[in-house]
Amino acid sequence: MLPLIARFPRLAHTLARAELRVRETPVERWSVSGVSLLAKRDDLSAPLLGGNKVRALELLLAGSAPGHTILTVGATGSTHALAVAQYARQLGAECEVITWPQETNEVARATAARMRTFARVTDARSVIEAYVIAGARRIRRHVAWIPAGGSVARGAIGHVSAVLELIAQLERDTLPMPRTIVIPLGSGGTVAGILVGLSIAGLSTRIVGVRVVPRSVANRWRVLRLARQTRALLVKLSGEQLPELDASLLEIEQSAYGGAYGRETDDARAAAEALRAGGGPRLDGTYSAKAFADALGRARRAPDERILFWLTFDGRWLDAGDNAASAPDSSMNGEHDG
């Protein structure tokens, strides 16, 4: 949160945080199948379990302690739900997750199994039933509620900080800002936060949200509404006026979805395999592989466009197990070729 607090010092007193050891993540130059692009390694956002969700949970889990119960919902293989469960356990709290079925893949199956080691999981038959069960839990019991994806204004502030972090890194290394940031678009918190951050900085960088969930969940109206709510909350907490959102920076890419949440596509699988072949990190078929395939295609078609791919998925635990996920040398730095 340092770049955000440096910009808005009052937040040091008004924005409560949980100690999740969130850290600056590197920016790398990747060369994959002869195509060059930048990558923001948010898979390395924390030693225990990285990914984009940790930045939101640092704020959403503030005040969690032993004896508390955290309740959330998500698809069977939800990386958000896994992160909530794992970090609730770290803080000494209990976690309950209500899940609904999804079209599965290798990473989703592994995520679902791991989630059950950290949380009490109730399997619902549909999204509607999952929310009905969650609503009943919230009425009958004292629980802390975190919505699907952690995509509320308070959580999105973590992603405002992330893009300010990126800007500071590039300035420190005297590198130009990318013209386009490509990121998966699910529940929208990350994209909304980055949009707010770009508007605060007065930059014209375009953000491309690659839709990986149904259009009813991921659409322009929902992202912009969340971005406006995030901006309003920042104004309240910081005591400062902020620039208006520049909605023209947002583009939603519709072609990568594949027809169902969790359904792998040939383009995404090929892109992920090419990255791995060159020593790059693992991607998941639900989110990051689809966004990376889009970023790779854009960089191939326009080599001078300065594309940055925002990696939101942490697959270290799949590759190396629980112990290696927190090892000091588990992160990759610098360039790699594929």
C-alpha positions as CSV (number, residue, x, y, z in Angstrom):
1,M,0.0,0.0,0.0
2,L,3.0,2.3,0.1
3,P,2.5,4.1,-3.2
4,L,-1.2,4.7,-2.3
5,I,-0.3,6.1,1.1
6,A,2.5,8.2,-0.3
7,R,-0.1,9.8,-2.6
8,F,-2.8,10.0,0.1
9,P,-1.1,10.2,3.5
10,R,-4.3,10.3,5.4
11,L,-5.0,6.7,4.4
12,A,-2.3,5.6,6.9
13,H,-4.9,6.4,9.6
14,T,-8.2,5.8,7.8
15,L,-7.6,2.6,5.8
16,A,-7.3,-0.4,8.1
17,R,-5.3,-3.4,6.8
18,A,-4.6,-7.0,7.7
19,E,-1.0,-8.1,7.9
20,L,-0.8,-10.4,4.9
21,R,2.8,-9.4,3.9
22,V,1.7,-7.9,0.5
23,R,4.8,-6.8,-1.3
24,E,5.8,-5.0,-4.5
25,T,5.7,-7.3,-7.5
26,P,8.3,-7.2,-10.3
27,V,7.8,-6.0,-13.9
28,E,9.5,-8.4,-16.4
29,R,10.1,-8.3,-20.1
30,W,9.0,-11.6,-21.7
31,S,9.8,-13.0,-25.1
32,V,7.4,-15.8,-26.0
33,S,7.5,-17.4,-29.5
34,G,9.4,-14.4,-30.7
35,V,6.9,-11.9,-29.4
36,S,8.0,-9.3,-26.7
37,L,5.8,-7.8,-24.0
38,L,5.9,-6.7,-20.4
39,A,4.4,-8.6,-17.5
40,K,3.3,-7.4,-14.1
41,R,4.0,-10.4,-11.8
42,D,1.2,-10.1,-9.3
43,D,1.4,-13.8,-8.8
44,L,4.2,-12.9,-6.5
45,S,2.2,-10.4,-4.4
46,A,2.7,-12.3,-1.1
47,P,4.9,-15.1,0.1
48,L,2.2,-17.5,1.2
49,L,-0.2,-17.2,-1.7
50,G,0.0,-14.5,-4.3
51,G,-2.3,-13.3,-7.1
52,N,-4.5,-10.3,-7.4
53,K,-7.0,-11.3,-4.7
54,V,-4.4,-10.7,-1.9
55,R,-4.4,-7.0,-2.6
56,A,-8.1,-6.8,-1.9
57,L,-8.0,-9.2,1.1
58,E,-5.4,-7.0,2.8
59,L,-8.2,-4.5,3.2
60,L,-11.3,-6.8,3.4
61,L,-9.8,-9.0,6.2
62,A,-8.8,-6.0,8.4
63,G,-9.8,-6.8,11.9
64,S,-10.2,-10.5,11.4
65,A,-9.0,-12.5,14.4
66,P,-9.4,-15.9,16.2
67,G,-13.0,-16.6,16.9
68,H,-14.2,-14.8,13.8
69,T,-15.9,-16.5,10.9
70,I,-15.4,-15.3,7.3
71,L,-18.1,-16.2,4.7
72,T,-17.7,-16.0,1.0
73,V,-19.0,-17.6,-2.2
74,G,-17.5,-18.7,-5.5
75,A,-17.4,-21.3,-8.2
76,T,-16.0,-24.8,-7.3
77,G,-12.5,-23.9,-8.3
78,S,-12.6,-20.2,-7.2
79,T,-9.1,-18.8,-6.5
80,H,-10.7,-16.0,-4.7
81,A,-12.4,-18.4,-2.3
82,L,-9.1,-20.3,-1.8
83,A,-7.3,-17.0,-1.0
84,V,-10.0,-16.0,1.5
85,A,-9.8,-19.5,3.2
86,Q,-6.1,-19.6,3.4
87,Y,-5.6,-16.0,4.7
88,A,-8.5,-16.4,7.2
89,R,-6.7,-19.4,8.6
90,Q,-3.5,-17.4,8.8
91,L,-5.2,-14.8,10.8
92,G,-6.8,-17.4,13.1
93,A,-10.3,-17.0,11.8
94,E,-12.6,-19.7,10.5
95,C,-13.8,-19.7,6.9
96,E,-17.0,-20.9,5.3
97,V,-17.4,-21.1,1.5
98,I,-20.5,-21.8,-0.5
99,T,-19.7,-23.0,-4.0
100,W,-21.6,-23.6,-7.2
101,P,-20.7,-25.9,-10.1
102,Q,-18.4,-24.8,-13.0
103,E,-17.0,-26.4,-16.1
104,T,-13.8,-27.7,-14.6
105,N,-10.1,-27.9,-15.6
106,E,-6.9,-29.1,-14.0
107,V,-6.2,-26.0,-12.0
108,A,-9.9,-25.6,-10.9
109,R,-9.9,-29.2,-9.6
110,A,-6.7,-28.7,-7.6
111,T,-8.0,-25.4,-6.2
112,A,-11.3,-27.0,-5.1
113,A,-9.4,-29.8,-3.3
114,R,-7.0,-27.4,-1.6
115,M,-9.8,-25.1,-0.5
116,R,-11.4,-27.9,1.5
117,T,-8.2,-28.1,3.6
118,F,-8.7,-24.5,4.8
119,A,-12.5,-24.0,4.9
120,R,-15.8,-25.5,5.5
121,V,-17.3,-25.9,2.0
122,T,-21.0,-26.2,1.2
123,D,-21.8,-27.3,-2.3
124,A,-24.8,-25.6,-3.8
125,R,-26.5,-26.6,-7.1
126,S,-26.5,-23.1,-8.7
127,V,-25.3,-19.5,-8.1
128,I,-28.8,-18.5,-6.9
129,E,-28.9,-21.4,-4.4
130,A,-25.4,-20.5,-3.2
131,Y,-26.4,-16.9,-2.4
132,V,-29.6,-18.1,-0.7
133,I,-27.6,-20.3,1.6
134,A,-25.1,-17.5,2.2
135,G,-27.9,-15.1,3.0
136,A,-29.4,-17.5,5.5
137,R,-25.9,-18.0,7.1
138,R,-25.6,-14.2,7.5
139,I,-29.0,-13.9,9.1
140,R,-28.6,-16.8,11.6
141,R,-24.9,-16.3,12.5
142,H,-22.5,-13.5,13.1
143,V,-20.1,-13.7,10.1
144,A,-17.9,-11.3,8.2
145,W,-19.2,-11.3,4.6
146,I,-16.9,-11.1,1.6
147,P,-18.7,-11.1,-1.8
148,A,-17.6,-13.2,-4.8
149,G,-14.3,-12.1,-6.0
150,G,-13.9,-9.5,-3.2
151,S,-15.1,-7.0,-5.8
152,V,-16.3,-4.2,-3.6
153,A,-15.0,-0.6,-3.4
154,R,-12.8,-1.3,-0.4
155,G,-11.2,-4.3,-2.0
156,A,-10.7,-2.4,-5.3
157,I,-8.6,0.2,-3.5
158,G,-5.9,-2.5,-3.3
159,H,-5.7,-2.5,-7.0
160,V,-5.5,1.3,-7.2
161,S,-2.4,0.9,-5.1
162,A,-1.1,-1.7,-7.5
163,V,-1.2,0.5,-10.5
164,L,0.4,3.4,-8.6
165,E,3.1,0.8,-7.7
166,L,3.5,0.0,-11.4
167,I,3.9,3.7,-12.3
168,A,6.5,4.2,-9.6
169,Q,8.5,1.2,-10.7
170,L,8.6,2.3,-14.3
171,E,9.6,5.8,-13.3
172,R,12.3,4.5,-11.1
173,D,13.7,2.4,-14.0
174,T,13.1,5.2,-16.5
175,L,10.8,3.0,-18.6
176,P,7.8,4.4,-20.5
177,M,4.3,3.5,-19.4
178,P,2.7,0.7,-21.5
179,R,0.1,1.9,-24.0
180,T,-2.2,-1.1,-23.1
181,I,-2.6,-3.2,-20.0
182,V,-4.3,-6.5,-20.6
183,I,-5.9,-8.3,-17.6
184,P,-8.6,-10.9,-17.0
185,L,-12.1,-9.5,-16.3
186,G,-14.2,-11.6,-13.9
187,S,-16.0,-9.9,-11.0
188,G,-14.3,-6.6,-12.0
189,G,-12.5,-5.4,-8.9
190,T,-9.0,-5.5,-10.3
191,V,-10.0,-3.8,-13.6
192,A,-12.0,-1.1,-11.7
193,G,-9.2,-0.4,-9.3
194,I,-6.6,-0.1,-12.1
195,L,-9.0,2.3,-14.0
196,V,-9.2,4.5,-11.0
197,G,-5.5,4.5,-10.5
198,L,-4.8,5.4,-14.1
199,S,-7.3,8.3,-13.8
200,I,-5.6,9.5,-10.6
201,A,-2.3,9.5,-12.4
202,G,-3.7,11.3,-15.4
203,L,-2.4,8.7,-17.8
204,S,-3.9,7.7,-21.2
205,T,-2.9,4.0,-20.9
206,R,-5.7,1.8,-22.1
207,I,-6.9,-1.1,-20.0
208,V,-8.3,-4.2,-21.7
209,G,-10.4,-6.4,-19.6
210,V,-10.5,-9.9,-21.2
211,R,-13.9,-11.3,-20.2
212,V,-13.8,-14.8,-18.7
213,V,-17.2,-15.0,-17.1
214,P,-20.8,-14.5,-18.4
215,R,-21.6,-11.1,-19.9
216,S,-24.2,-10.5,-17.1
217,V,-21.3,-10.5,-14.6
218,A,-18.5,-8.8,-16.6
219,N,-19.8,-5.8,-18.5
220,R,-18.9,-2.2,-18.9
221,W,-21.7,-0.9,-16.7
222,R,-20.7,-3.0,-13.7
223,V,-17.0,-2.2,-14.0
224,L,-17.6,1.6,-14.3
225,R,-20.1,1.5,-11.4
226,L,-17.5,-0.2,-9.2
227,A,-14.8,2.2,-10.3
228,R,-17.0,5.2,-9.4
229,Q,-17.8,3.6,-6.0
230,T,-14.1,3.1,-5.4
231,R,-13.2,6.6,-6.4
232,A,-16.0,7.9,-4.0
233,L,-14.6,5.8,-1.1
234,L,-11.1,7.1,-1.7
235,V,-12.4,10.7,-1.7
236,K,-14.0,10.0,1.7
237,L,-11.0,8.2,3.2
238,S,-8.3,10.5,1.9
239,G,-10.1,13.8,2.3
240,E,-9.0,14.9,-1.1
241,Q,-10.7,15.5,-4.4
242,L,-9.8,13.2,-7.2
243,P,-9.8,13.5,-11.0
244,E,-13.0,12.2,-12.7
245,L,-12.8,8.7,-14.2
246,D,-11.8,8.5,-17.8
247,A,-14.2,5.8,-19.0
248,S,-12.7,5.9,-22.5
249,L,-9.6,4.1,-21.2
250,L,-11.7,0.9,-20.6
251,E,-12.1,-1.7,-23.4
252,I,-13.7,-5.1,-22.8
253,E,-12.5,-8.0,-25.0
254,Q,-15.4,-10.4,-25.6
255,S,-13.8,-13.1,-27.8
256,A,-11.8,-15.1,-25.3
257,Y,-14.6,-16.4,-23.0
258,G,-15.0,-19.8,-24.7
259,G,-18.7,-20.2,-23.9
260,A,-18.5,-21.2,-20.2
261,Y,-16.7,-20.2,-17.0
262,G,-13.7,-22.5,-16.6
263,R,-13.8,-23.8,-20.2
264,E,-10.3,-23.9,-21.6
265,T,-9.7,-22.7,-25.2
266,D,-7.2,-23.8,-27.7
267,D,-5.6,-20.3,-28.0
268,A,-5.3,-20.0,-24.3
269,R,-3.8,-23.4,-23.9
270,A,-1.2,-22.8,-26.6
271,A,-0.2,-19.5,-25.2
272,A,0.2,-20.9,-21.7
273,E,2.2,-23.8,-23.0
274,A,4.5,-21.5,-24.9
275,L,5.2,-19.5,-21.8
276,R,5.9,-22.5,-19.7
277,A,8.2,-23.9,-22.4
278,G,10.4,-20.8,-22.0
279,G,10.6,-21.1,-18.2
280,G,7.7,-18.8,-17.4
281,P,5.1,-19.2,-14.7
282,R,2.0,-21.5,-14.8
283,L,-1.2,-19.9,-16.0
284,D,-4.8,-21.1,-15.3
285,G,-7.2,-22.0,-18.0
286,T,-10.1,-20.0,-16.4
287,Y,-8.5,-16.6,-16.2
288,S,-4.9,-15.8,-16.9
289,A,-4.2,-18.1,-19.9
290,K,-7.1,-16.4,-21.8
291,A,-5.9,-12.9,-21.0
292,F,-2.3,-13.8,-21.9
293,A,-3.4,-15.2,-25.2
294,D,-5.1,-11.9,-26.0
295,A,-2.0,-9.9,-24.8
296,L,0.3,-12.1,-26.9
297,G,-1.9,-11.6,-30.0
298,R,-2.0,-7.9,-29.5
299,A,1.8,-7.7,-29.1
300,R,2.3,-9.9,-32.2
301,R,0.0,-7.7,-34.3
302,A,1.4,-4.4,-33.1
303,P,5.1,-4.8,-31.9
304,D,5.4,-1.1,-31.0
305,E,2.2,-1.0,-28.9
306,R,4.0,-1.5,-25.5
307,I,1.6,-4.2,-24.2
308,L,1.7,-5.2,-20.5
309,F,0.1,-8.4,-19.3
310,W,-1.1,-8.4,-15.7
311,L,-0.6,-11.9,-14.2
312,T,-3.3,-12.4,-11.6
313,F,-2.8,-16.2,-10.9
314,D,-0.3,-17.7,-8.5
315,G,0.5,-21.3,-9.5
316,R,3.6,-21.7,-7.3
317,W,1.8,-24.1,-4.9
318,L,0.8,-26.3,-7.8
319,D,4.4,-26.6,-9.0
320,A,6.3,-26.8,-5.7
321,G,3.9,-27.6,-2.9
322,D,3.2,-25.6,0.3
323,N,6.8,-25.2,1.5
324,A,8.2,-23.9,-1.8
325,A,5.4,-21.3,-2.1
326,S,6.9,-19.3,0.7
327,A,10.6,-19.9,-0.1
328,P,12.6,-16.7,-0.6
329,D,13.9,-17.7,-4.0
330,S,10.6,-18.9,-5.4
331,S,10.0,-15.7,-7.5
332,M,11.3,-15.2,-11.0
333,N,13.0,-11.9,-11.8
334,G,14.3,-10.6,-15.1
335,E,13.8,-11.8,-18.6
336,H,13.0,-15.2,-20.0
337,D,12.5,-16.5,-23.5
338,G,10.0,-18.9,-24.9
